[in-house]
Amino acid sequence: MVSISDMSPHPDTHTLARQFAFGDQFIGVITDGFEPEHWETRPGDAANSAHWILGHLAVSRRFLIRLADAELPREDWEAAFDMGSDSTLPDGCPDPEVLLGYFYSAGELLRVTLEGLDEEACQRELSKPFPDGSKTFVGAARFIQGHEMYHFGQLGLIRSLCGLPGFA
């Protein structure tokens, strides 16, 4: 068995791990003061609610962990937040407080996973390219990190639409 200390890390994994750690802090700032009605706010009829976006972010992190071949069983609740899923949440979906817990725990596991990957694992070719054309695991991780920032922007917009104060 190879230990993490025997591996040569890919230069991007440390940076990506730090960026995902920043996401843990940032989501707390963005959603600070959210009340139940804020979580259900949509910036337009076709837009997703803050609740759905949060679940989608947790699912995206969990997807990336699995893509790295780390052990993380898929749970039933995840289907409600998959890309392309109906943003009208079915009864029984985890509430935002629970989803924040999933988001944070996935972030912790993701950071450990990223820090433990060697060059070979990072450059492993995916079965199909990501929307940006990425064909390797590290490319997929970069895409998911950018995707996370995009959704943080949506949450920030919802925060503003709800009349909550900005953040510095």
Secondary structure, 3 states (H helix, E strand, C coil): CCCHHHCCECHHHHHHHHHHHHHHHHHHHHHCCCCHHHHCCCCCCCCCCHHHHHHHHHHHHHHHHHHCCCCCCCCHHHHHHCCCCCCCCCCCCCCHHHHHHHHHHHHHHHHHHHHCCEHHHHCCECCCCCCCCCCEHHHHHHHHHHHHHHHHHHHHHHHHHCCCCCCC
